[in-house]
Amino acid sequence: MDEFWVFGYGSLMWNPGFVHEERQSAIAHGFRRSLCVRSFVHRGTEEAPGLVLGLDRGGSCHGVAFRVAEGSWPETLAYLRARELVTMVYLERRLALRLADGRQVSATGYVVDRSHRQYAGAITVEEAVEVVAGAKGQSGDNRAYVTNTAEHLRSMGIRDHWLEHVVKGLELRQI
């Protein structure tokens, strides 16, 4: 491996937590961003799970690719594994990306494990609103996570219409 790239599709895009030499917009084909992971730790509990993003198969996903200096590969990988593999709901994979400048690269990314008990699968906007509205975990309120995620995506020029409908449903629920 000549270069080490990391693909972010959620909070990793604006809060990578590791040193990188290059940051580029990127697209991963064959995967989509989805609110498909039941959170038992960060945004919910076993008794009242929240929902967080996963990279699920199908479609394409606009995100961010980070190139990490060779000397930082081991510590970056250790950090990512500690961050992303808390409950093993994600699988570490090599993903083919197309960068904004046209380059094709291979990146480390974390894809949802559809056989894991935390996989929520395809849920409706209404179901997502119901779950998110009442969930809270070690990292805070699930509603704040979803709203913050949608705002960050929008600020980066990425539209996630399904997630925006969930946010709208949460707003209406507060009225």
N, C-alpha and C positions, 0 to 999 in steps of 0.2 A: 504494500500500500504506500503510494507516494505522498498522498495528502490525506488528512483526517478532517472530514466534514461532519457536522451535526445538523440534523433537520429539526426545527421547531415549528409547531403548528398551533400552540396555545401559549401559555405563560412563558415558555422558553423563548418566545420571540422577543419579548420586551424585558424579560428578567432571566437571562441565560445563566448567570451565576458562575461563569467560567471565563477565563481570558481567551480571546480569539484575535486572529490577525486580520480577518476579513469577514464581512457580513453582507449577504446578498439576498434579495427576494428570490424565491425559488418555487417551483411547482413539482409536486410528487404526483405522478399519474398512477391510477389504480387504487388510490386511497382518498378518503374524504374525512374532514374534521366532523366529529359527531359527539353530541352530549350523550354518550352511551355507556359510561362507566359509573357504577354505583360506588360512591365514596363512603367508606366505613371509617376513615381516619381524618383526612384533612377537611372535608366539607360535609361530614355526616358521621353517624355512628352505626353500629350493627343494628340497633333498634330502629333508627330513623336515618337511613342512608340518604346522602345527597347525590347529585349527579355532577360529573366532571367530564372534560373532553377526552376523547380517545381518537386515535387514527384508525378508522375502520375501512374495510375494503370497499371499493367501488368509487367511481368518479375521479376527481382530481382535487388536490388540496394546495392552495396558495399558502406559503409559509416563509420561513427565513432559514437560510443555510449559513452556518458559521464555520470558517476554516480555522483550525487549531494548529498552533506551531508544533512541530514534531516533538520537541522536548516536553510538551505539556500533555501529550496524548494519554499517558497512564493516569495522571491525576484527574484529567477531565473525564475520562471513562469511569473512574471510581466515583467521582462526584455524581455523574449522571445516573449510574446504577443505584446509588444511595437515594437519589431524588425520585427516580422513576419506577424503581422496582420494589417499593415498600411492601406491597401485598402481592406482587408478581402477576398483576392483572395485565401488564404490558409485556410484550416480547421484544427483545432487542433485535433489530433487523438492519440489513444493508438496503438502502432505498436508492433507486435511480432518480436523480433530480435534474431538472433543467433550470439553470440559473438565469437571472434577468439578463445577463450579458451574453446568453446563448450557449455557454459551456454546459456540458453534460458531466455530472459528477456522481459519485457514490457516497452516500452519507449514512451515518448511524442515526437511526430513528426508533421510536417506540410505538409499536402497533398493538392495538387491543387484542387480547387473547379471547376469542369468541367462546371458548370452552370454559372460561373462568366464571365462577359463581357471581362475580361482580359485573359481568357483562349485562347491560340492560337491554341491548338489542335496539330495534327500531321502536321508538315510542312516539306518541303523538305530542303535539305542542301542549295540549291540555294536561296530559299526564306529566310532562316535564314541569310545567308550572306548579302543579300540585306537589310534586316531590321537592322541588327547589325552594318553594315558599316556606317550608317548615324545617328545613335541614340546617344543621350547624355542627361543625367539627373542630378539631384542634387548630386549624388555620383560619377559622372564622365562619361567617354566615355564607351559606350556599347562594343566596340571592345576590349578595355582593360580588361573589366570584363570577357568576353568570353575567351580571350587568357590567362589571369591570372588563371582562373578557370581550364582550360585544363592543364596548367603547374603544378598547385598545385596537381591536381589529379594524373598526371604522376609521380610527385615526391613522392607520397604516394603509388605508385605501382598500381594505379587504372587506367585502360584503358577505355576510353569512346570514341569508334571509331567514332560515329556520331559527337560528339563535336569536335574531332580532324579534321574531314573533314570540318567542318565549319571554324575552324582556318586556315586550308590550303586554303580554298576559300578566306578568308580575306587577307591572305598573297599574293595570286595571284592577287587579286584586287588592291593591292598597287603597283604592278609592272607596 
